[in-house]
């Protein structure tokens, strides 16, 4: 049984997210999914209106009640075109939802009211081919990213597992020290703030806020090269190093900053804390229940032992792992560029602001 999770962006169906149901239950013919059916999420915050066409179906399947099945007329739609066209109409579908904030619903009648401009079948087929070529390239890049990411994570785990047994064991507090740069805010001044993503995914910047809006909240300057930790979600690996371009920013008292006292590269600890062993150490120092009840005990963290290899080995490991990260980052940038181009191209082809000849040159 396919559900909302199966209906992905960019006209993709993820069959691996479907769940099994009782095969002895007879299904009416209209509920039995077919290749070419378009599934549209009819409920769910953020997922309502997402649409995708079924392009493969290895076994009999149906959809749950939170998904509407649209069956295109093969006399009017080329294979694959309905999914492309409807996948661009999420905003339109969202405008037709009814119900309260947490109980929104998109009715089949509302879906049927959305009109689609249909070019001739041969034109539809060419549009499907052009977008399909881009989709194939994106799929190839996604697979390459997944493979490289698996290699990177495997190598990172291997290195830090080795250092835990062969390195010099030291309390973290002998290598890292907390750095505090308190800010005395003024009501009319503006302050740029940072946030820290979980799972070692770096930090992000926020829009400026006034000192008045900060009120009595304690904030501290952060500087490029600081290791910053979100003490509320440290157990999820919410750790980052402030990059060179993030200057003049501050963080709340929940984002303590650290620097090395031995002159070594702080990147070693970012990589360590993003490893399984490092994240587990942060979790062990964050007692309590989930979420905001699991606050990092900074004293316990500083007392915790870590295996430290030689300075030369640290530099070599950092270079190796950062090189792998850079390769993955470059591929992600290219994939995001292609996704942006795909969206613009598909929109232009559908509203005829881009000709097929131009599109084929770009693809």
For each residue, the residues with C-beta under 8 A, 3 or more apart:
1: 18 19 20 21 61 62 63 64
2: 6 7 13 15 18 33 39 61 62 63 64 67
3: 6 17 18 19 63 64 66 67
4: 7 41 43 44 47 50 64 66 67
5: 14 17
6: 2 3 13 14 15 17 18 39 67
7: 2 4 13 39 40 41 47 50 51 52 67
8: 12 13 14 50 52
9: 12 50 87
10: 52 87 135 138 339 342
11: 51 52 53 83 84 87 135
12: 8 9 52
13: 2 6 7 8 39 52 53 54 55
14: 5 6 8 17
15: 2 6 18 56 57 58 61
16:
17: 3 5 6 14
18: 1 2 3 6 15 61
19: 1 3
20: 1
21: 1 25 62
22: 25
23:
24:
25: 21 22
26:
27: 31 32 60 62
28: 31 32
29: 32
30: 69
31: 27 28 62 63 69
32: 27 28 29 60 61 62
33: 2 37 39 54 57 60 61 62 63 69
34: 37 54 57 71
35: 54 55 56 57
36: 53 54 71 72 74 79 82
37: 33 34 53 54 69 70 71 72
38: 51 52 53 54 69 70 71 72 82 83 86
39: 2 6 7 13 33 51 52 53 54 63 67 68 69 70
40: 7 49 50 51 67 68 70 86 93 106 111
41: 4 7 44 47 48 49 50 51 66 67 68 106
42: 48 66 67 68 105 106 107 108 111
43: 4 47 48 66 104 105 106
44: 4 41 47 48 66 104
45: 48 101 102 104
46:
47: 4 7 41 43 44 50
48: 41 42 43 44 45 93 94 97 104 105 106
49: 40 41 89 90 91 92 93 94 97 106
50: 4 7 8 9 40 41 47 87 90
51: 7 11 38 39 40 41 70 83 86 87 89 90 93
52: 7 8 10 11 12 13 38 39 83 87
53: 11 13 36 37 38 39 80 82 83 84 86 87
54: 13 33 34 35 36 37 38 39 57
55: 13 35 80 83
56: 15 35
57: 15 33 34 35 54 60 61
58: 15
59:
60: 27 32 33 57
61: 1 2 15 18 32 33 57
62: 1 2 21 27 31 32 33
63: 1 2 3 31 33 39 67 68 69
64: 1 2 3 4 67
65:
66: 3 4 41 42 43 44
67: 2 3 4 6 7 39 40 41 42 63 64
68: 39 40 41 42 63 106 108 111
69: 30 31 33 37 38 39 63
70: 37 38 39 40 51 82 86 111
71: 34 36 37 38
72: 36 37 38 76 77 81 82
73: 76 77
74: 36 77 79
75:
76: 72 73 118 121
77: 72 73 74 81 82 118 124
78: 81 121 124 125 128
79: 36 74 125 128
80: 53 55 83 84 128 132
81: 72 77 78 84 85 124 125 127 128
82: 36 38 53 70 72 77 85 86 116
83: 11 38 51 52 53 55 80 86 87
84: 11 53 80 81 87 88 127 128 131 346 350
85: 81 82 88 89 116 350
86: 38 40 51 53 70 82 83 89 114 116
87: 9 10 11 50 51 52 53 83 84 90
88: 84 85 343 346 347 350
89: 49 51 85 86 92 93 114
90: 49 50 51 87 93 94
91: 49 94 95
92: 49 89 95 96 114
93: 40 48 49 51 89 90 96 97 106 110 111 114
94: 48 49 90 91 97
95: 91 92
96: 92 93 106 107 110 111 113 114
97: 48 49 93 94 104 105 106 110
98: 104 105 106 107 110
99: 103 104 105
100: 103 104
101: 45 104
102: 45
103: 99 100
104: 43 44 45 48 97 98 99 100 101
105: 42 43 48 97 98 99
106: 40 41 42 43 48 49 68 93 96 97 98 110 111
107: 42 96 98 110 111
108: 42 68 111 112
109: 112 113
110: 93 96 97 98 106 107 113 114
111: 40 42 68 70 93 96 106 107 108 114
112: 108 109
113: 96 109 110
114: 86 89 92 93 96 110 111
115:
116: 82 85 86
117: 350 351 352
118: 76 77 124
119: 123 124 127
120: 123 124
121: 76 78 124 125
122: 125 126
123: 119 120 126 127 356
124: 77 78 81 118 119 120 121 127 128
125: 78 79 81 121 122 128 129
126: 122 123 129 130 356 360
127: 81 84 119 123 124 130 131 346 349 350 356 359
128: 78 79 80 81 84 124 125 131 132
129: 125 126 132 133
130: 126 127 133 134 345 349 356 359 360 363
131: 84 127 128 134 135 342 345 346 349 363
132: 80 128 129 135 136
133: 129 130 136 137 363
134: 130 131 137 138 338 341 342 345 363
135: 10 11 131 132 138 139 342
136: 132 133 139 140
137: 133 134 140 141 338
138: 10 134 135 141 142 335 338 339 342
139: 135 136 142 143
140: 136 137 143 144
141: 137 138 144 145 331 334 335 338
142: 138 139 145 146 335
143: 139 140 146 147
144: 140 141 147 148 331
145: 141 142 148 149 328 331 332 335
146: 142 143 149 150
147: 143 144 150 151
148: 144 145 151 152 324 327 328 331
149: 145 146 152 153 328
150: 146 147 153 154
151: 147 148 154 155 324
152: 148 149 155 156 321 324 325 328
153: 149 150 156 157
154: 150 151 157 158
155: 151 152 158 159 320 321 324
156: 152 153 159 160 271 274 275 321
157: 153 154 160 161 275 276 277
158: 154 155 161 162
159: 155 156 162 163 317 321
160: 156 157 163 164 271 272 275 277 278 307
161: 157 158 164 165 277
162: 158 159 165 166 167
163: 159 160 166 167 307 308 309 313
164: 160 161 167 277 306 307
165: 161 162 307
166: 162 163 307 309
167: 162 163 164 306 307 308 309
168: 307 308 309
169: 305 306 307 308
170: 174 175 305 306 308
171: 174 175 302 303 304 305 306
172: 175 176 301 302 303 304 305 306
173: 176 177 302 303
174: 170 171 261
175: 170 171 172 260 261 262 264 269 306 308
176: 172 173 227 258 259 260 261 269 302
177: 173 258 259 260 261
178: 256 257 258 298
179: 226 257 258 259
180: 220 256 257
181: 220 221 222 223 257
182: 218 219 220
183: 191 219 220 221 250
184:
185: 189 191 211 214 219
186: 189 211
187: 210 211 212
188: 210 211 212
189: 185 186 210 211
190: 208 209 210 211
191: 183 185 208 209 210 211 214 219 250
192: 205 206 207 208 248 249 250
193: 205 206 208 209 219 249 250 251 252
194: 203 204 205 206 222 228 242 246 249 250 251 255
195: 203 204 205 206 230
196: 202 203 204 228 229 230 233 238 239 240 255
197: 200 201 202 203 204 238 240
198: 201 230 233 236 237 238
199: 236 237 238 274
200: 197 237 239 240 270 273 274 279
201: 197 198
202: 196 197 240 243
203: 194 195 196 197 228 240 242 243 246
204: 194 195 196 197
205: 192 193 194 195 246 249
206: 192 193 194 195 209
207: 192
208: 190 191 192 193
209: 190 191 193 206 213 214
210: 187 188 189 190 191 213 214
211: 185 186 187 188 189 190 191 214
212: 187 188 215
213: 209 210
214: 185 191 209 210 211 217 219
215: 212
216:
217: 214 252 253
218: 182 252 253
219: 182 183 185 191 193 214 250 251 252 253
220: 180 181 182 183 250 251 252 253 255 257
221: 181 183 249 250
222: 181 194 226 228 242 246 249 250 251 255 257
223: 181 226 242 247 257
224: 242 243 244 245 246 247
225: 241 242 259 266
226: 179 222 223 241 242 257 258 259 266
227: 176 239 240 241 257 258 259 266 269 270
228: 194 196 203 222 239 240 241 242 251 255 256 257 258
229: 196 234 238 239 255 256 258 273 282 296
230: 195 196 198 233 234 238 239 254 255
231: 234 254 255 256 286 295 296 298
232: 238 254 291 292 294 295 296
233: 196 198 230 236 238 294
234: 229 230 231 237 238 239 282 283 285 286 296
235: 279 282 283 286 294 296
236: 198 199 233 279
237: 198 199 200 234 273 274 278 279 282
238: 196 197 198 199 229 230 232 233 234
239: 196 200 227 228 229 230 234 269 270 273 274 282
240: 196 197 200 202 203 227 228 270
241: 225 226 227 228 266 267 270
242: 194 203 222 223 224 225 226 228 246 249 257
243: 202 203 224 246
244: 224 247
245: 224
246: 194 203 205 222 224 242 243 249
247: 223 224 244
248: 192
249: 192 193 194 205 221 222 242 246
250: 183 191 192 193 194 219 220 221 222
251: 193 194 219 220 222 228 254 255 257
252: 193 217 218 219 220 255
253: 217 218 219 220 256
254: 230 231 232 251
255: 194 196 220 222 228 229 230 231 251 252
256: 178 180 228 229 231 253 298
257: 178 179 180 181 220 222 223 226 227 228 242 251
258: 176 177 178 179 226 227 228 229 266 269
259: 176 177 179 225 226 227 266
260: 175 176 177 263 264 265 266 269
261: 174 175 176 177
262: 175
263: 260
264: 175 260 268 311 314
265: 260 268 314 315 318
266: 225 226 227 241 258 259 260 269 270
267: 241 270 271 318 322
268: 264 265 271 272 314 317 318
269: 175 176 227 239 258 260 266 272 273 278
270: 200 227 239 240 241 266 267 273 274
271: 156 160 267 268 274 275 278 317 318 321
272: 160 268 269 275 277 278 306
273: 200 229 237 239 269 270 278 279 281 282
274: 156 199 200 237 239 270 271 278 279
275: 156 157 160 271 272 278 279
276: 157 279 280
277: 157 160 161 164 272 280 281
278: 160 237 269 271 272 273 274 275 281 282
279: 200 235 236 237 273 274 275 276 282 283
280: 276 277 283 284
281: 273 277 278 284 285 301 304 306
282: 229 234 235 237 239 273 278 279 285 286 296 301
283: 234 235 279 280 286 294
284: 280 281 300 304
285: 234 281 282 296 297 298 300 301 304
286: 231 234 235 282 283 294 295 296 297
287: 294 297
288: 293 294 295
289: 293 294
290: 293 294
291: 232 294
292: 232 295
293: 288 289 290
294: 232 233 235 283 286 287 288 289 290 291
295: 231 232 286 288 292
296: 229 231 232 234 235 282 285 286 301
297: 285 286 287 300 301
298: 178 231 256 285 301 302
299: 302 303
300: 284 285 297 303 304
301: 172 281 282 285 296 297 298 304
302: 171 172 173 176 298 299
303: 171 172 173 299 300
304: 171 172 281 284 285 300 301
305: 169 170 171 172
306: 164 167 169 170 171 172 175 272 281
307: 160 163 164 165 166 167 168 169
308: 163 167 168 169 170 175 314
309: 163 166 167 168 313 314 317
310: 313 314
311: 264 314 315
312: 315 316
313: 163 309 310 316 317
314: 264 265 268 308 309 310 311 317 318
315: 265 311 312 318 319
316: 312 313 319 320
317: 159 268 271 309 313 314 320 321
318: 265 267 268 271 314 315 321 322
319: 315 316 322 323
320: 155 316 317 323 324
321: 152 155 156 159 271 317 318 324 325
322: 267 318 319 325 326
323: 319 320 326 327
324: 148 151 152 155 320 321 327 328
325: 152 321 322 328 329
326: 322 323 329 330
327: 148 323 324 330 331
328: 145 148 149 152 324 325 331 332
329: 325 326 332 333
330: 326 327 333 334
331: 141 144 145 148 327 328 334 335
332: 145 328 329 335 336
333: 329 330 336 337
334: 141 330 331 337 338
335: 138 141 142 145 331 332 338 339
336: 332 333 339 340
337: 333 334 340 341
338: 134 137 138 141 334 335 341 342
339: 10 138 335 336 342 343
340: 336 337 343 344
341: 134 337 338 344 345 362
342: 10 131 134 135 138 338 339 345 346
343: 88 339 340 346 347
344: 340 341 347 348
345: 130 131 134 341 342 348 349 354 359 362 363
346: 84 88 127 131 342 343 349 350
347: 88 343 344 350 351 353
348: 344 345 351 352 353 354 359
349: 127 130 131 345 346 352 354 356 359
350: 84 85 88 117 127 346 347
351: 117 347 348
352: 117 348 349 355
353: 347 348
354: 345 348 349 358 359
355: 352 358 359
356: 123 126 127 130 349 359 360
357: 360 361
358: 354 355 361 362
359: 127 130 345 348 349 354 355 356 362 363
360: 126 130 356 357 363
361: 357 358
362: 341 345 358 359
363: 130 131 133 134 345 359 360
